[in-house]
């Protein structure tokens, strides 16, 4: 049994102020010296970046590795992994704050409560604080809160924070209405000019692209929350959460278990190479490639890799000894000219692919490996052209591996998520990465030599064998010119 003080910050609907309150709470508690563990329900990559920034000021983390923002997605990872992943991420913390997704009871389309904030709150046995946009109501707020609190008796709606309150009199009316609801009010935030957090075609601009401004924004959120919320009451509520009986998720245990089932062509015995060295896996990062789940690097490390981050916008060579390359999601379309101008790195990536080294590319990585992106030359690894599109592609997917690849044996079933405003022509190669089976049937992505490239974001915690296969396919570092030794 593991005890972790925890809160889930939810709302009746998107746009109510969950991110404002959750990020502000994380920062406010961190400033008080608490070691705060940040979490996000759903597949979102951007909010966790702000969460990680919010908790980075904690004196409790001085001299220790920063806590990354972590995702809790019951569709991508399965309900059975939610509590273990939470306990892994929250290990040793004083308080865990979990920001919800959409409305409290909104989950995967057509699948009931699956992956909703309510579902995750039940799996974590965590008290829920409902953030209510009170800007256009007074007494009706009690009916709204009562409805959310009584809809599912297994969901403990234990408090309310009122957002966008217009005046002292407005707050008084709201609190009077809620007096008889049985749900205490833990705060009221005034309707003020929004803290500056610019957005574009896929939501907020990531922290990596505006760090100095983001630090100011998070500090402003912390100030608003300190002034308007009962932090002591919220901390007491978090400490009322019961112990969890689950065992924390462990990447070492997961990869050890997966080694026996890595499948044909996967390299079932990955790990240190000749002389006990680890295979170097380069992990793309920086402003253009900000989307990755923390567990991916942890699994690669546990599988025997030395994971080395690098920035394709700034570095002209792959890390020395690169034997494999992982390029996650992000916004290469925003930086297409700069990525294209880095010709030496593009040539190295193409050379790595030509040598047969494993390359895993998701979404932004797929665009970077194409011949061009909005007319700008890219790496030319894939026979495809990429461009911005007017159409937003968004949603959960179920897929099956069409053939063997560095990530999956043929027939492997996965769950993933698509989120992009770009298009690639053709959408699939002669050997597709995946065959999508729900909600529609179509081939998607490319398998070409050691390259696996797709729009589909997959959470590797659900498929640890992907890390085992990938590291197993990594060649031993070779001597010679070029960052990858090729």
ZIVEN-V544992 format. One record per helix or strand of 3 or more residues. SS is the DSSP state (H for helix, E for strand). FROM is the first residue (numbers start at 0). LEN is the number of residues. Records with the same first field share a line. If there is no record, write none. Layout:
SS = FROM-LEN / FROM-LEN
This chain:
E = 5-6 / 35-6 / 69-3 / 94-5 / 126-7 / 156-9 / 184-6 / 278-7 / 304-7 / 321-6 / 357-5 / 384-17 / 412-13 / 433-5 / 441-7 / 450-4
H = 17-14 / 45-10 / 58-3 / 73-4 / 78-11 / 116-8 / 139-12 / 167-11 / 206-3 / 210-18 / 230-9 / 250-11 / 273-3 / 293-9 / 335-6 / 342-12 / 363-6 / 459-3 / 464-9
